[in-house]
Amino acid sequence: MRAKMNTDLGNISLDTEAIAQVAGTEAMECFGVVGMATYSVRDGLVRLLKKESLSHGINVDIVDNKINLDFHVIIAYGVSIKAVCDNLMSNVKYRVEEFSGMEVGRINVFIEGVRVID
């Protein structure tokens, strides 16, 4: 899926994978986020993704020219889930809107696991 914008000089087409990469990079910089996660329905297991595949833990949907994001994350043990999610949402919203020039409609965060950090 692609986001499309019309300007005075022409049309802009933005792939949702590019949006997911920017969002994933920003999310990983948030305190308390250990990594992105993927869930295997077949195995019923949650897997921590490597840094190279950050966008796999993020679903990007564009509805009415607004970007909706779903994050599947693993957080650090002992942190405030609400504080981590609020930080993630505000930082990602700012960065994605700055990057894409489009409005972020909704950000959903799904905590798939907790890890103890050494």
C-alpha positions, 0 to 999 in steps of 0.5 A: 500500500502507498500513501499518495499526496498531490502538490502543486509540482506533482504527485508524491507516493510513499510506501508504507514500508518506508513509514514503518522503518522510520517509526521502528527506528524512532520506537527503538530509541524510546527508553524501556522498549527492548525491541519489536516483536512478531507473533507466530499463530502457528507456534503461539510464540512471540519472537524478538526481531533483530534490528534489521527487521524492525518494520516487521513488528509494525503494521501501517494502514492509511485511512482517509489520508491519515496514518494508523500504526500498530506496534508489537513490542517487547518492553523492559522489566520494571518500567512503567508500561504507560510511561513507555507507551506514552513516550513511544506514541508521542515520539513516533507521532512527531517523527512520522508526521515530520517525515511523511508530511501526513497526519498520524491518526492513531497509534496502537501499542501491543505489549507482546512480552517483557524482558529482563535487561542486564 
